[in-house]
């Protein structure tokens, strides 16, 4: 078949597919144009999910009749005064494709009025441009898009339901609103207002969009390096989501879903949150325009950085500093159900499965003087029916010092949880195993940084029988495991000889430990970085070297554990990402008892 040139209308409709993917893309492009025009108020109207009708109104600079006629021509833009600026993009839009692409597949009408000038209007239907005519309108621009994809019905069949398309469009506005807090936004969907944001400071806008729970769990993030500046908020590890939709990343005022940034965010949290959970954050990166290429994706949501390693290092380092505080920041309260007389208790607490291994703990390292469990209390003698023992005035409790946010230990519950009272009167529940697991993990990590974990040679080397594949896998990491204080060597087919264990673990049984380590290492393929595998091994060692559920602790031991948590980095979660403590303030208790 001979080569031929496509008609201009057909070529424009094909090109429009790169820009106009769905109604959300129309909304995004039009709102970005409004922001570039200096708008301070933007209103979006959706009908039929944006498929039937989209209206975007702004109070920006507006356009004169000559600019209006050029605005719907392909590759016409006011945002690149000179071609060299293509590599120093300082605006959201710059290609000059949005309006002509929308006009190629829908019915487009524009009414605009510059400050101090007259209003004019223009229509485009299926790529056919009308004349610029006088009109009436307020300063700014009003753009209406009707019957999206009427000119390409095959594309319309691939759209989702109106509700789904509307959700995507509202989300596009939310992300832009996060990046531009000084601008007011309003979105109306089928006559119902679904988003109303007044101009605000950035932290207030984040709280409006991500909710009060995130605001309560958020930690400030800040960092600078070589012309790069990072700021924003990131949630504590105990506050996560099932998906990554609430990871808001903004680069030079542009919301993006860049894979490099998302990967750096995941790496910063990787040993703090449970597998399958995702961190929540609103982060803002500023860098010179020439240091980033925003022209690598049709939707401009992915970027290419000149110094990728510098950007990645800044993000990971700043996040880890923010997350390195001890357990002094209040953790999110558990989901609680108000008291209902007929339904009974419906709280979400659950006792962990009892461990089958004996207790093991590094005494000197963790500064927890855990001795032998006290003798079980003797049962009180039976009292005659109706007899009440004399009441003694309770001793006045000693309040916890303000510098101890986890408070003072009151009791141990179910030989698993420590109940404490915070300085402000809130109740704190600590999972003793999860908490000490994090303390052991951080102690191991500190020793690795110092040059290696201190090993404790066994008086009698232990021979551990394993499946041949597991034994071979462990022996393949023998040098790396030696850095962790675990010294092993081969002992015939399917057996491993253990000569030393990490001193932090105390008198541990190496059998279950080696089996778990082999399983942990098998979970990562050959391409996984060695440091990730070592992180998994450290987490497993910490788990085996920690106070178990079911271990009786004395009051001084419980208080010592609380103080260590407050002084230990990342102590709000264990090595597997589970929370180490929960906090029940007045609001949560009032909800439990039906007082609010």
Buried (B, 14 or more C-beta within 10 A) or exposed (E): EEEEEEEEEEBBBEBBBEBBBBBBBBBBBBBBBBBBBBBBBBBBBBBBBBBBBBBBBBBBBBBBBEBBBBBBEBEBBBBBEEEEBEEEBEBBBBBBBBBBBBBBBBBBBBBBBBEEEEBBBBBBBBBEBBEBEEBEBEBBBBBBBBBBBBBBEEBBEEBBEBEEBBBBBBBBBBBBBBBBBEBBBBBBBBEEEBBEBEBBEBBBBBBBBBEEBBBBBBBEBEBEBEEBEBBBBBBBBBBBBEEBEBBBBBBBBBBBBBEBBBEBBBBBBBBBBEEEBBBBBBBBBBBEBEBBBBBEBBBBBBBEBEBEEBBBBBBBBBBBBBBEBBBBBBBBBBEBEEBEEEEEEEEEEEEBEEBEEEBBBBEEBBEBEBEEEEEEEEEEEEEEEEEEEEEEEEEEEEEBEEEBBBBBBBEBBEBBBBBBBBBEEBBBBBBBBBBBBBBBBBBBBEBBEEEEBBBBEBEEBBEBEBEEEBBBBBBEBBEBBBBBBBBBEBBEEBEBBBBBBBBBBBEBBBBBBBBBBBEBBEEEEEEEEEEEBBBBBBBBBBBBBBBBBBBEBBEEBBBBBBBBBBBBBBBBBBBBBBBBBBBBBEEBBEBBEEEE
